[in-house]
Amino acid sequence: MPRTVDEILQHADELAARFEEYEPSAADELDAEAVSRLRQAVQERSDAERHLLEAVHVARRSGMSWAAIGAFVGTSGEAARQRYAHKVA
């Protein structure tokens, strides 16, 4: 990593030259459908995690033990507590 001002400037010049000289190739292109599917899947996973967190919050408010919650989410009670306790205040 550059440390002096001169090294930082030299590094910036090298990066700028690489950027200016870059020529994209067909291998650099991304398939639009694949990108769209990945974005959708990531969004669905995020939504599912949010729904699960809300359900854990409701379960804890209703008095459900971490052991029972862990059984539902496929882990031990301790693992469920470690994963969700700080998120369900």
BELKA-V927017 format. One record per backbone hydrogen bond with DSSP energy under -1.0 kcal/mol. NH is the residue of the N-H (numbers start at 1). CO is the residue of the C=O. If there is no record, write none. Layout:
nh-><NH & NH>
co-><CO & CO>
//
This chain:
nh-><8 & 9 & 10 & 11 & 12 & 13 & 14 & 15 & 16 & 17 & 18 & 19 & 20 & 21 & 28 & 29 & 35 & 36 & 37 & 38 & 39 & 40 & 41 & 42 & 43 & 44 & 45 & 46 & 47 & 48 & 49 & 50 & 51 & 52 & 53 & 54 & 55 & 56 & 57 & 58 & 59 & 60 & 61 & 62 & 63 & 64 & 69 & 70 & 71 & 72 & 73 & 75 & 80 & 81 & 82 & 83 & 84 & 85 & 87 & 88>
co-><4 & 5 & 6 & 7 & 8 & 9 & 10 & 11 & 12 & 13 & 14 & 15 & 16 & 17 & 25 & 26 & 31 & 32 & 33 & 34 & 35 & 36 & 37 & 38 & 39 & 40 & 41 & 42 & 43 & 44 & 45 & 46 & 47 & 48 & 49 & 50 & 51 & 52 & 53 & 54 & 55 & 56 & 57 & 58 & 60 & 59 & 65 & 66 & 67 & 68 & 69 & 70 & 76 & 77 & 78 & 79 & 80 & 81 & 84 & 84>
//
